[in-house]
Amino acid sequence: MRYLFLSLGWLLGLAALVAGAGEDGALEIQPARPAEASNETGPAPALDAAGVAKLLGSLKDGEKPAQRLEAVEGLLAAPPKPLPQGVSEQLFKSALFDEDEGVRAAAARAMDKLDDRLGMQFMFKGALHPQLKANIRQRAAEGIRALDRPEVIQALVSIVTEELRVGSATEVTPPQTIFISNGLDVNNPLGNINLPIELPNLELRSVQTSVAVLALSALRTISRRDLGAAPDAWNKWFADWKHIREVRLAENAKR
């Protein structure tokens, strides 16, 4: 078997997490980009159930990477309508657990081309799932990079921006000591009543929740940069990345 086994129950549980989110700020996948014009006579007939099952079997159990890549291409050539959940699950598992980097990237790109929103949700949750090993979360982030969907990356940036919490304090200077006295100078310890009180001089700092830490790790993988934990730096990077992407798509459309 070319990847670790994920139970259907785990995947469905992951899907339930996704389904419970949306209007409250969870990831929302936008419609696929319009298809480019083609001189072909028309798309091939959609795969039937038997054809889908055969390709999924090859994608799951094919001995050679070329066989598994061919299965991905077969799904793209004549995608079934509507897209069965089994396709989303297998593309997700292949994108994360296939031993071949090329197959993983092809499976992730297929989610974009098939407008596989459930698969994209799986990928997003996989990058943030604390129970997955770090290398598997990194593969999920690589898959998001291959997806090239701004809304998915923006969701990660939003987590970094919004999931900051005040949680620690660092002493800047030694604490100031004042005295509660009977009307004398509070800085004078010679009054009749002397109750010293220390006033610490602290600098409050922010710490990230666990999900923000995982989102930062994913963004470092996607961007190939380490911009620290500053939300402004990641917002600027995303704006620049999105602009470059739009320019690239516009140039490709002219060709």
MODELLER restraints for C-alpha pairs under 7 A, 6 or more apart:
rsr = mdl.restraints
at = mdl.atoms
rsr.add(forms.Gaussian(group=physical.xy_distance, feature=features.Distance(at['CA:1:A'], at['CA:61:A']), mean=6.15, stdev=0.5))
rsr.add(forms.Gaussian(group=physical.xy_distance, feature=features.Distance(at['CA:2:A'], at['CA:61:A']), mean=6.87, stdev=0.5))
rsr.add(forms.Gaussian(group=physical.xy_distance, feature=features.Distance(at['CA:2:A'], at['CA:98:A']), mean=5.43, stdev=0.5))
rsr.add(forms.Gaussian(group=physical.xy_distance, feature=features.Distance(at['CA:2:A'], at['CA:99:A']), mean=5.89, stdev=0.5))
rsr.add(forms.Gaussian(group=physical.xy_distance, feature=features.Distance(at['CA:3:A'], at['CA:97:A']), mean=4.36, stdev=0.5))
rsr.add(forms.Gaussian(group=physical.xy_distance, feature=features.Distance(at['CA:3:A'], at['CA:98:A']), mean=4.84, stdev=0.5))
rsr.add(forms.Gaussian(group=physical.xy_distance, feature=features.Distance(at['CA:3:A'], at['CA:99:A']), mean=6.36, stdev=0.5))
rsr.add(forms.Gaussian(group=physical.xy_distance, feature=features.Distance(at['CA:4:A'], at['CA:97:A']), mean=5.96, stdev=0.5))
rsr.add(forms.Gaussian(group=physical.xy_distance, feature=features.Distance(at['CA:14:A'], at['CA:122:A']), mean=6.91, stdev=0.5))
rsr.add(forms.Gaussian(group=physical.xy_distance, feature=features.Distance(at['CA:15:A'], at['CA:122:A']), mean=6.94, stdev=0.5))
rsr.add(forms.Gaussian(group=physical.xy_distance, feature=features.Distance(at['CA:18:A'], at['CA:121:A']), mean=6.59, stdev=0.5))
rsr.add(forms.Gaussian(group=physical.xy_distance, feature=features.Distance(at['CA:22:A'], at['CA:28:A']), mean=6.30, stdev=0.5))
rsr.add(forms.Gaussian(group=physical.xy_distance, feature=features.Distance(at['CA:27:A'], at['CA:152:A']), mean=6.79, stdev=0.5))
rsr.add(forms.Gaussian(group=physical.xy_distance, feature=features.Distance(at['CA:27:A'], at['CA:155:A']), mean=5.95, stdev=0.5))
rsr.add(forms.Gaussian(group=physical.xy_distance, feature=features.Distance(at['CA:29:A'], at['CA:117:A']), mean=6.17, stdev=0.5))
rsr.add(forms.Gaussian(group=physical.xy_distance, feature=features.Distance(at['CA:29:A'], at['CA:151:A']), mean=6.44, stdev=0.5))
rsr.add(forms.Gaussian(group=physical.xy_distance, feature=features.Distance(at['CA:31:A'], at['CA:115:A']), mean=6.96, stdev=0.5))
rsr.add(forms.Gaussian(group=physical.xy_distance, feature=features.Distance(at['CA:32:A'], at['CA:115:A']), mean=5.35, stdev=0.5))
rsr.add(forms.Gaussian(group=physical.xy_distance, feature=features.Distance(at['CA:43:A'], at['CA:78:A']), mean=6.95, stdev=0.5))
rsr.add(forms.Gaussian(group=physical.xy_distance, feature=features.Distance(at['CA:44:A'], at['CA:77:A']), mean=6.73, stdev=0.5))
rsr.add(forms.Gaussian(group=physical.xy_distance, feature=features.Distance(at['CA:44:A'], at['CA:78:A']), mean=5.34, stdev=0.5))
rsr.add(forms.Gaussian(group=physical.xy_distance, feature=features.Distance(at['CA:45:A'], at['CA:78:A']), mean=5.96, stdev=0.5))
rsr.add(forms.Gaussian(group=physical.xy_distance, feature=features.Distance(at['CA:46:A'], at['CA:78:A']), mean=4.71, stdev=0.5))
rsr.add(forms.Gaussian(group=physical.xy_distance, feature=features.Distance(at['CA:46:A'], at['CA:79:A']), mean=5.44, stdev=0.5))
rsr.add(forms.Gaussian(group=physical.xy_distance, feature=features.Distance(at['CA:46:A'], at['CA:80:A']), mean=4.87, stdev=0.5))
rsr.add(forms.Gaussian(group=physical.xy_distance, feature=features.Distance(at['CA:46:A'], at['CA:81:A']), mean=6.79, stdev=0.5))
rsr.add(forms.Gaussian(group=physical.xy_distance, feature=features.Distance(at['CA:47:A'], at['CA:78:A']), mean=5.67, stdev=0.5))
rsr.add(forms.Gaussian(group=physical.xy_distance, feature=features.Distance(at['CA:47:A'], at['CA:79:A']), mean=6.06, stdev=0.5))
rsr.add(forms.Gaussian(group=physical.xy_distance, feature=features.Distance(at['CA:47:A'], at['CA:80:A']), mean=5.04, stdev=0.5))
rsr.add(forms.Gaussian(group=physical.xy_distance, feature=features.Distance(at['CA:48:A'], at['CA:80:A']), mean=6.79, stdev=0.5))
rsr.add(forms.Gaussian(group=physical.xy_distance, feature=features.Distance(at['CA:55:A'], at['CA:71:A']), mean=5.06, stdev=0.5))
rsr.add(forms.Gaussian(group=physical.xy_distance, feature=features.Distance(at['CA:55:A'], at['CA:74:A']), mean=6.98, stdev=0.5))
rsr.add(forms.Gaussian(group=physical.xy_distance, feature=features.Distance(at['CA:56:A'], at['CA:90:A']), mean=6.95, stdev=0.5))
rsr.add(forms.Gaussian(group=physical.xy_distance, feature=features.Distance(at['CA:58:A'], at['CA:67:A']), mean=6.63, stdev=0.5))
rsr.add(forms.Gaussian(group=physical.xy_distance, feature=features.Distance(at['CA:58:A'], at['CA:68:A']), mean=5.86, stdev=0.5))
rsr.add(forms.Gaussian(group=physical.xy_distance, feature=features.Distance(at['CA:58:A'], at['CA:71:A']), mean=6.01, stdev=0.5))
rsr.add(forms.Gaussian(group=physical.xy_distance, feature=features.Distance(at['CA:59:A'], at['CA:68:A']), mean=4.41, stdev=0.5))
rsr.add(forms.Gaussian(group=physical.xy_distance, feature=features.Distance(at['CA:59:A'], at['CA:71:A']), mean=5.42, stdev=0.5))
rsr.add(forms.Gaussian(group=physical.xy_distance, feature=features.Distance(at['CA:59:A'], at['CA:72:A']), mean=6.93, stdev=0.5))
rsr.add(forms.Gaussian(group=physical.xy_distance, feature=features.Distance(at['CA:62:A'], at['CA:68:A']), mean=5.55, stdev=0.5))
rsr.add(forms.Gaussian(group=physical.xy_distance, feature=features.Distance(at['CA:65:A'], at['CA:100:A']), mean=6.53, stdev=0.5))
rsr.add(forms.Gaussian(group=physical.xy_distance, feature=features.Distance(at['CA:65:A'], at['CA:103:A']), mean=6.61, stdev=0.5))
rsr.add(forms.Gaussian(group=physical.xy_distance, feature=features.Distance(at['CA:68:A'], at['CA:103:A']), mean=6.78, stdev=0.5))
rsr.add(forms.Gaussian(group=physical.xy_distance, feature=features.Distance(at['CA:69:A'], at['CA:103:A']), mean=5.79, stdev=0.5))
rsr.add(forms.Gaussian(group=physical.xy_distance, feature=features.Distance(at['CA:72:A'], at['CA:107:A']), mean=6.51, stdev=0.5))
rsr.add(forms.Gaussian(group=physical.xy_distance, feature=features.Distance(at['CA:76:A'], at['CA:110:A']), mean=6.85, stdev=0.5))
rsr.add(forms.Gaussian(group=physical.xy_distance, feature=features.Distance(at['CA:76:A'], at['CA:114:A']), mean=6.94, stdev=0.5))
rsr.add(forms.Gaussian(group=physical.xy_distance, feature=features.Distance(at['CA:88:A'], at['CA:116:A']), mean=6.57, stdev=0.5))
rsr.add(forms.Gaussian(group=physical.xy_distance, feature=features.Distance(at['CA:88:A'], at['CA:118:A']), mean=6.26, stdev=0.5))
rsr.add(forms.Gaussian(group=physical.xy_distance, feature=features.Distance(at['CA:88:A'], at['CA:119:A']), mean=4.72, stdev=0.5))
rsr.add(forms.Gaussian(group=physical.xy_distance, feature=features.Distance(at['CA:89:A'], at['CA:119:A']), mean=6.58, stdev=0.5))
rsr.add(forms.Gaussian(group=physical.xy_distance, feature=features.Distance(at['CA:91:A'], at['CA:107:A']), mean=5.29, stdev=0.5))
rsr.add(forms.Gaussian(group=physical.xy_distance, feature=features.Distance(at['CA:91:A'], at['CA:108:A']), mean=6.99, stdev=0.5))
rsr.add(forms.Gaussian(group=physical.xy_distance, feature=features.Distance(at['CA:91:A'], at['CA:119:A']), mean=6.99, stdev=0.5))
rsr.add(forms.Gaussian(group=physical.xy_distance, feature=features.Distance(at['CA:92:A'], at['CA:119:A']), mean=5.71, stdev=0.5))
rsr.add(forms.Gaussian(group=physical.xy_distance, feature=features.Distance(at['CA:92:A'], at['CA:122:A']), mean=6.63, stdev=0.5))
rsr.add(forms.Gaussian(group=physical.xy_distance, feature=features.Distance(at['CA:92:A'], at['CA:123:A']), mean=6.54, stdev=0.5))
rsr.add(forms.Gaussian(group=physical.xy_distance, feature=features.Distance(at['CA:94:A'], at['CA:104:A']), mean=5.74, stdev=0.5))
rsr.add(forms.Gaussian(group=physical.xy_distance, feature=features.Distance(at['CA:94:A'], at['CA:107:A']), mean=6.27, stdev=0.5))
rsr.add(forms.Gaussian(group=physical.xy_distance, feature=features.Distance(at['CA:95:A'], at['CA:104:A']), mean=3.93, stdev=0.5))
rsr.add(forms.Gaussian(group=physical.xy_distance, feature=features.Distance(at['CA:95:A'], at['CA:105:A']), mean=6.35, stdev=0.5))
rsr.add(forms.Gaussian(group=physical.xy_distance, feature=features.Distance(at['CA:95:A'], at['CA:107:A']), mean=5.15, stdev=0.5))
rsr.add(forms.Gaussian(group=physical.xy_distance, feature=features.Distance(at['CA:95:A'], at['CA:108:A']), mean=5.48, stdev=0.5))
rsr.add(forms.Gaussian(group=physical.xy_distance, feature=features.Distance(at['CA:95:A'], at['CA:143:A']), mean=6.45, stdev=0.5))
rsr.add(forms.Gaussian(group=physical.xy_distance, feature=features.Distance(at['CA:96:A'], at['CA:104:A']), mean=6.33, stdev=0.5))
rsr.add(forms.Gaussian(group=physical.xy_distance, feature=features.Distance(at['CA:96:A'], at['CA:136:A']), mean=6.25, stdev=0.5))
rsr.add(forms.Gaussian(group=physical.xy_distance, feature=features.Distance(at['CA:96:A'], at['CA:139:A']), mean=5.48, stdev=0.5))
rsr.add(forms.Gaussian(group=physical.xy_distance, feature=features.Distance(at['CA:96:A'], at['CA:140:A']), mean=5.88, stdev=0.5))
rsr.add(forms.Gaussian(group=physical.xy_distance, feature=features.Distance(at['CA:98:A'], at['CA:104:A']), mean=5.94, stdev=0.5))
rsr.add(forms.Gaussian(group=physical.xy_distance, feature=features.Distance(at['CA:105:A'], at['CA:143:A']), mean=6.22, stdev=0.5))
rsr.add(forms.Gaussian(group=physical.xy_distance, feature=features.Distance(at['CA:105:A'], at['CA:146:A']), mean=6.23, stdev=0.5))
rsr.add(forms.Gaussian(group=physical.xy_distance, feature=features.Distance(at['CA:108:A'], at['CA:143:A']), mean=5.15, stdev=0.5))
rsr.add(forms.Gaussian(group=physical.xy_distance, feature=features.Distance(at['CA:108:A'], at['CA:146:A']), mean=6.10, stdev=0.5))
rsr.add(forms.Gaussian(group=physical.xy_distance, feature=features.Distance(at['CA:108:A'], at['CA:147:A']), mean=5.90, stdev=0.5))
rsr.add(forms.Gaussian(group=physical.xy_distance, feature=features.Distance(at['CA:109:A'], at['CA:146:A']), mean=5.73, stdev=0.5))
rsr.add(forms.Gaussian(group=physical.xy_distance, feature=features.Distance(at['CA:109:A'], at['CA:147:A']), mean=5.21, stdev=0.5))
rsr.add(forms.Gaussian(group=physical.xy_distance, feature=features.Distance(at['CA:111:A'], at['CA:119:A']), mean=6.26, stdev=0.5))
rsr.add(forms.Gaussian(group=physical.xy_distance, feature=features.Distance(at['CA:111:A'], at['CA:120:A']), mean=6.58, stdev=0.5))
rsr.add(forms.Gaussian(group=physical.xy_distance, feature=features.Distance(at['CA:112:A'], at['CA:147:A']), mean=5.56, stdev=0.5))
rsr.add(forms.Gaussian(group=physical.xy_distance, feature=features.Distance(at['CA:123:A'], at['CA:140:A']), mean=5.57, stdev=0.5))
rsr.add(forms.Gaussian(group=physical.xy_distance, feature=features.Distance(at['CA:123:A'], at['CA:144:A']), mean=6.83, stdev=0.5))
rsr.add(forms.Gaussian(group=physical.xy_distance, feature=features.Distance(at['CA:126:A'], at['CA:137:A']), mean=5.96, stdev=0.5))
rsr.add(forms.Gaussian(group=physical.xy_distance, feature=features.Distance(at['CA:126:A'], at['CA:140:A']), mean=5.80, stdev=0.5))
rsr.add(forms.Gaussian(group=physical.xy_distance, feature=features.Distance(at['CA:127:A'], at['CA:137:A']), mean=4.49, stdev=0.5))
rsr.add(forms.Gaussian(group=physical.xy_distance, feature=features.Distance(at['CA:127:A'], at['CA:138:A']), mean=6.72, stdev=0.5))
rsr.add(forms.Gaussian(group=physical.xy_distance, feature=features.Distance(at['CA:127:A'], at['CA:140:A']), mean=4.96, stdev=0.5))
rsr.add(forms.Gaussian(group=physical.xy_distance, feature=features.Distance(at['CA:127:A'], at['CA:141:A']), mean=5.57, stdev=0.5))
rsr.add(forms.Gaussian(group=physical.xy_distance, feature=features.Distance(at['CA:127:A'], at['CA:218:A']), mean=6.39, stdev=0.5))
rsr.add(forms.Gaussian(group=physical.xy_distance, feature=features.Distance(at['CA:128:A'], at['CA:137:A']), mean=6.91, stdev=0.5))
rsr.add(forms.Gaussian(group=physical.xy_distance, feature=features.Distance(at['CA:128:A'], at['CA:211:A']), mean=6.36, stdev=0.5))
rsr.add(forms.Gaussian(group=physical.xy_distance, feature=features.Distance(at['CA:128:A'], at['CA:214:A']), mean=5.51, stdev=0.5))
rsr.add(forms.Gaussian(group=physical.xy_distance, feature=features.Distance(at['CA:128:A'], at['CA:215:A']), mean=6.36, stdev=0.5))
rsr.add(forms.Gaussian(group=physical.xy_distance, feature=features.Distance(at['CA:138:A'], at['CA:218:A']), mean=6.56, stdev=0.5))
rsr.add(forms.Gaussian(group=physical.xy_distance, feature=features.Distance(at['CA:138:A'], at['CA:221:A']), mean=6.80, stdev=0.5))
rsr.add(forms.Gaussian(group=physical.xy_distance, feature=features.Distance(at['CA:141:A'], at['CA:218:A']), mean=5.14, stdev=0.5))
rsr.add(forms.Gaussian(group=physical.xy_distance, feature=features.Distance(at['CA:141:A'], at['CA:221:A']), mean=6.24, stdev=0.5))
rsr.add(forms.Gaussian(group=physical.xy_distance, feature=features.Distance(at['CA:141:A'], at['CA:222:A']), mean=6.07, stdev=0.5))
rsr.add(forms.Gaussian(group=physical.xy_distance, feature=features.Distance(at['CA:142:A'], at['CA:221:A']), mean=6.68, stdev=0.5))
rsr.add(forms.Gaussian(group=physical.xy_distance, feature=features.Distance(at['CA:142:A'], at['CA:222:A']), mean=6.17, stdev=0.5))
rsr.add(forms.Gaussian(group=physical.xy_distance, feature=features.Distance(at['CA:145:A'], at['CA:222:A']), mean=5.23, stdev=0.5))
rsr.add(forms.Gaussian(group=physical.xy_distance, feature=features.Distance(at['CA:150:A'], at['CA:242:A']), mean=6.79, stdev=0.5))
rsr.add(forms.Gaussian(group=physical.xy_distance, feature=features.Distance(at['CA:156:A'], at['CA:215:A']), mean=5.54, stdev=0.5))
rsr.add(forms.Gaussian(group=physical.xy_distance, feature=features.Distance(at['CA:157:A'], at['CA:234:A']), mean=6.48, stdev=0.5))
rsr.add(forms.Gaussian(group=physical.xy_distance, feature=features.Distance(at['CA:157:A'], at['CA:235:A']), mean=6.70, stdev=0.5))
rsr.add(forms.Gaussian(group=physical.xy_distance, feature=features.Distance(at['CA:159:A'], at['CA:212:A']), mean=5.82, stdev=0.5))
rsr.add(forms.Gaussian(group=physical.xy_distance, feature=features.Distance(at['CA:159:A'], at['CA:215:A']), mean=6.74, stdev=0.5))
rsr.add(forms.Gaussian(group=physical.xy_distance, feature=features.Distance(at['CA:160:A'], at['CA:212:A']), mean=5.16, stdev=0.5))
rsr.add(forms.Gaussian(group=physical.xy_distance, feature=features.Distance(at['CA:160:A'], at['CA:215:A']), mean=6.48, stdev=0.5))
rsr.add(forms.Gaussian(group=physical.xy_distance, feature=features.Distance(at['CA:160:A'], at['CA:216:A']), mean=6.58, stdev=0.5))
rsr.add(forms.Gaussian(group=physical.xy_distance, feature=features.Distance(at['CA:160:A'], at['CA:231:A']), mean=6.13, stdev=0.5))
rsr.add(forms.Gaussian(group=physical.xy_distance, feature=features.Distance(at['CA:161:A'], at['CA:231:A']), mean=4.91, stdev=0.5))
rsr.add(forms.Gaussian(group=physical.xy_distance, feature=features.Distance(at['CA:163:A'], at['CA:208:A']), mean=6.39, stdev=0.5))
rsr.add(forms.Gaussian(group=physical.xy_distance, feature=features.Distance(at['CA:163:A'], at['CA:209:A']), mean=6.30, stdev=0.5))
rsr.add(forms.Gaussian(group=physical.xy_distance, feature=features.Distance(at['CA:163:A'], at['CA:212:A']), mean=5.94, stdev=0.5))
rsr.add(forms.Gaussian(group=physical.xy_distance, feature=features.Distance(at['CA:164:A'], at['CA:206:A']), mean=6.19, stdev=0.5))
rsr.add(forms.Gaussian(group=physical.xy_distance, feature=features.Distance(at['CA:164:A'], at['CA:207:A']), mean=6.10, stdev=0.5))
rsr.add(forms.Gaussian(group=physical.xy_distance, feature=features.Distance(at['CA:164:A'], at['CA:208:A']), mean=5.08, stdev=0.5))
rsr.add(forms.Gaussian(group=physical.xy_distance, feature=features.Distance(at['CA:164:A'], at['CA:209:A']), mean=6.75, stdev=0.5))
rsr.add(forms.Gaussian(group=physical.xy_distance, feature=features.Distance(at['CA:165:A'], at['CA:206:A']), mean=5.45, stdev=0.5))
rsr.add(forms.Gaussian(group=physical.xy_distance, feature=features.Distance(at['CA:165:A'], at['CA:207:A']), mean=5.70, stdev=0.5))
rsr.add(forms.Gaussian(group=physical.xy_distance, feature=features.Distance(at['CA:165:A'], at['CA:208:A']), mean=6.31, stdev=0.5))
rsr.add(forms.Gaussian(group=physical.xy_distance, feature=features.Distance(at['CA:166:A'], at['CA:205:A']), mean=6.04, stdev=0.5))
rsr.add(forms.Gaussian(group=physical.xy_distance, feature=features.Distance(at['CA:166:A'], at['CA:206:A']), mean=4.43, stdev=0.5))
rsr.add(forms.Gaussian(group=physical.xy_distance, feature=features.Distance(at['CA:166:A'], at['CA:207:A']), mean=6.25, stdev=0.5))
rsr.add(forms.Gaussian(group=physical.xy_distance, feature=features.Distance(at['CA:167:A'], at['CA:205:A']), mean=6.59, stdev=0.5))
rsr.add(forms.Gaussian(group=physical.xy_distance, feature=features.Distance(at['CA:167:A'], at['CA:206:A']), mean=5.64, stdev=0.5))
rsr.add(forms.Gaussian(group=physical.xy_distance, feature=features.Distance(at['CA:167:A'], at['CA:207:A']), mean=5.69, stdev=0.5))
rsr.add(forms.Gaussian(group=physical.xy_distance, feature=features.Distance(at['CA:168:A'], at['CA:204:A']), mean=5.93, stdev=0.5))
rsr.add(forms.Gaussian(group=physical.xy_distance, feature=features.Distance(at['CA:168:A'], at['CA:205:A']), mean=5.43, stdev=0.5))
rsr.add(forms.Gaussian(group=physical.xy_distance, feature=features.Distance(at['CA:168:A'], at['CA:206:A']), mean=6.55, stdev=0.5))
rsr.add(forms.Gaussian(group=physical.xy_distance, feature=features.Distance(at['CA:169:A'], at['CA:202:A']), mean=5.88, stdev=0.5))
rsr.add(forms.Gaussian(group=physical.xy_distance, feature=features.Distance(at['CA:169:A'], at['CA:203:A']), mean=5.38, stdev=0.5))
rsr.add(forms.Gaussian(group=physical.xy_distance, feature=features.Distance(at['CA:169:A'], at['CA:204:A']), mean=4.37, stdev=0.5))
rsr.add(forms.Gaussian(group=physical.xy_distance, feature=features.Distance(at['CA:169:A'], at['CA:205:A']), mean=5.79, stdev=0.5))
rsr.add(forms.Gaussian(group=physical.xy_distance, feature=features.Distance(at['CA:170:A'], at['CA:202:A']), mean=5.45, stdev=0.5))
rsr.add(forms.Gaussian(group=physical.xy_distance, feature=features.Distance(at['CA:170:A'], at['CA:203:A']), mean=5.20, stdev=0.5))
rsr.add(forms.Gaussian(group=physical.xy_distance, feature=features.Distance(at['CA:170:A'], at['CA:204:A']), mean=6.54, stdev=0.5))
rsr.add(forms.Gaussian(group=physical.xy_distance, feature=features.Distance(at['CA:171:A'], at['CA:201:A']), mean=5.95, stdev=0.5))
rsr.add(forms.Gaussian(group=physical.xy_distance, feature=features.Distance(at['CA:171:A'], at['CA:202:A']), mean=4.57, stdev=0.5))
rsr.add(forms.Gaussian(group=physical.xy_distance, feature=features.Distance(at['CA:171:A'], at['CA:203:A']), mean=6.32, stdev=0.5))
rsr.add(forms.Gaussian(group=physical.xy_distance, feature=features.Distance(at['CA:172:A'], at['CA:201:A']), mean=5.95, stdev=0.5))
rsr.add(forms.Gaussian(group=physical.xy_distance, feature=features.Distance(at['CA:172:A'], at['CA:202:A']), mean=5.64, stdev=0.5))
rsr.add(forms.Gaussian(group=physical.xy_distance, feature=features.Distance(at['CA:172:A'], at['CA:203:A']), mean=6.34, stdev=0.5))
rsr.add(forms.Gaussian(group=physical.xy_distance, feature=features.Distance(at['CA:173:A'], at['CA:201:A']), mean=5.96, stdev=0.5))
rsr.add(forms.Gaussian(group=physical.xy_distance, feature=features.Distance(at['CA:174:A'], at['CA:200:A']), mean=6.91, stdev=0.5))
rsr.add(forms.Gaussian(group=physical.xy_distance, feature=features.Distance(at['CA:174:A'], at['CA:201:A']), mean=6.90, stdev=0.5))
rsr.add(forms.Gaussian(group=physical.xy_distance, feature=features.Distance(at['CA:175:A'], at['CA:198:A']), mean=5.82, stdev=0.5))
rsr.add(forms.Gaussian(group=physical.xy_distance, feature=features.Distance(at['CA:175:A'], at['CA:199:A']), mean=5.27, stdev=0.5))
rsr.add(forms.Gaussian(group=physical.xy_distance, feature=features.Distance(at['CA:175:A'], at['CA:200:A']), mean=4.10, stdev=0.5))
rsr.add(forms.Gaussian(group=physical.xy_distance, feature=features.Distance(at['CA:175:A'], at['CA:201:A']), mean=5.64, stdev=0.5))
rsr.add(forms.Gaussian(group=physical.xy_distance, feature=features.Distance(at['CA:176:A'], at['CA:198:A']), mean=5.54, stdev=0.5))
rsr.add(forms.Gaussian(group=physical.xy_distance, feature=features.Distance(at['CA:176:A'], at['CA:199:A']), mean=5.04, stdev=0.5))
rsr.add(forms.Gaussian(group=physical.xy_distance, feature=features.Distance(at['CA:176:A'], at['CA:200:A']), mean=6.31, stdev=0.5))
rsr.add(forms.Gaussian(group=physical.xy_distance, feature=features.Distance(at['CA:177:A'], at['CA:196:A']), mean=6.32, stdev=0.5))
rsr.add(forms.Gaussian(group=physical.xy_distance, feature=features.Distance(at['CA:177:A'], at['CA:197:A']), mean=5.50, stdev=0.5))
rsr.add(forms.Gaussian(group=physical.xy_distance, feature=features.Distance(at['CA:177:A'], at['CA:198:A']), mean=4.41, stdev=0.5))
rsr.add(forms.Gaussian(group=physical.xy_distance, feature=features.Distance(at['CA:177:A'], at['CA:199:A']), mean=6.17, stdev=0.5))
rsr.add(forms.Gaussian(group=physical.xy_distance, feature=features.Distance(at['CA:178:A'], at['CA:186:A']), mean=5.53, stdev=0.5))
rsr.add(forms.Gaussian(group=physical.xy_distance, feature=features.Distance(at['CA:178:A'], at['CA:187:A']), mean=5.32, stdev=0.5))
rsr.add(forms.Gaussian(group=physical.xy_distance, feature=features.Distance(at['CA:178:A'], at['CA:196:A']), mean=5.59, stdev=0.5))
rsr.add(forms.Gaussian(group=physical.xy_distance, feature=features.Distance(at['CA:178:A'], at['CA:197:A']), mean=5.37, stdev=0.5))
rsr.add(forms.Gaussian(group=physical.xy_distance, feature=features.Distance(at['CA:178:A'], at['CA:198:A']), mean=6.49, stdev=0.5))
rsr.add(forms.Gaussian(group=physical.xy_distance, feature=features.Distance(at['CA:179:A'], at['CA:186:A']), mean=4.90, stdev=0.5))
rsr.add(forms.Gaussian(group=physical.xy_distance, feature=features.Distance(at['CA:179:A'], at['CA:187:A']), mean=6.12, stdev=0.5))
rsr.add(forms.Gaussian(group=physical.xy_distance, feature=features.Distance(at['CA:179:A'], at['CA:188:A']), mean=6.89, stdev=0.5))
rsr.add(forms.Gaussian(group=physical.xy_distance, feature=features.Distance(at['CA:179:A'], at['CA:189:A']), mean=6.20, stdev=0.5))
rsr.add(forms.Gaussian(group=physical.xy_distance, feature=features.Distance(at['CA:179:A'], at['CA:194:A']), mean=5.70, stdev=0.5))
rsr.add(forms.Gaussian(group=physical.xy_distance, feature=features.Distance(at['CA:179:A'], at['CA:195:A']), mean=5.22, stdev=0.5))
rsr.add(forms.Gaussian(group=physical.xy_distance, feature=features.Distance(at['CA:179:A'], at['CA:196:A']), mean=4.40, stdev=0.5))
rsr.add(forms.Gaussian(group=physical.xy_distance, feature=features.Distance(at['CA:179:A'], at['CA:197:A']), mean=6.14, stdev=0.5))
rsr.add(forms.Gaussian(group=physical.xy_distance, feature=features.Distance(at['CA:180:A'], at['CA:186:A']), mean=6.08, stdev=0.5))
rsr.add(forms.Gaussian(group=physical.xy_distance, feature=features.Distance(at['CA:180:A'], at['CA:193:A']), mean=6.90, stdev=0.5))
rsr.add(forms.Gaussian(group=physical.xy_distance, feature=features.Distance(at['CA:180:A'], at['CA:194:A']), mean=5.72, stdev=0.5))
rsr.add(forms.Gaussian(group=physical.xy_distance, feature=features.Distance(at['CA:180:A'], at['CA:195:A']), mean=5.08, stdev=0.5))
rsr.add(forms.Gaussian(group=physical.xy_distance, feature=features.Distance(at['CA:180:A'], at['CA:196:A']), mean=6.56, stdev=0.5))
rsr.add(forms.Gaussian(group=physical.xy_distance, feature=features.Distance(at['CA:181:A'], at['CA:191:A']), mean=5.39, stdev=0.5))
rsr.add(forms.Gaussian(group=physical.xy_distance, feature=features.Distance(at['CA:181:A'], at['CA:192:A']), mean=6.52, stdev=0.5))
rsr.add(forms.Gaussian(group=physical.xy_distance, feature=features.Distance(at['CA:181:A'], at['CA:193:A']), mean=4.73, stdev=0.5))
rsr.add(forms.Gaussian(group=physical.xy_distance, feature=features.Distance(at['CA:181:A'], at['CA:194:A']), mean=5.27, stdev=0.5))
rsr.add(forms.Gaussian(group=physical.xy_distance, feature=features.Distance(at['CA:181:A'], at['CA:195:A']), mean=6.99, stdev=0.5))
rsr.add(forms.Gaussian(group=physical.xy_distance, feature=features.Distance(at['CA:182:A'], at['CA:191:A']), mean=6.31, stdev=0.5))
rsr.add(forms.Gaussian(group=physical.xy_distance, feature=features.Distance(at['CA:182:A'], at['CA:192:A']), mean=6.28, stdev=0.5))
rsr.add(forms.Gaussian(group=physical.xy_distance, feature=features.Distance(at['CA:182:A'], at['CA:193:A']), mean=5.92, stdev=0.5))
rsr.add(forms.Gaussian(group=physical.xy_distance, feature=features.Distance(at['CA:184:A'], at['CA:191:A']), mean=6.20, stdev=0.5))
rsr.add(forms.Gaussian(group=physical.xy_distance, feature=features.Distance(at['CA:220:A'], at['CA:226:A']), mean=5.41, stdev=0.5))
rsr.add(forms.Gaussian(group=physical.xy_distance, feature=features.Distance(at['CA:227:A'], at['CA:233:A']), mean=6.36, stdev=0.5))
rsr.add(forms.Gaussian(group=physical.xy_distance, feature=features.Distance(at['CA:227:A'], at['CA:234:A']), mean=6.84, stdev=0.5))
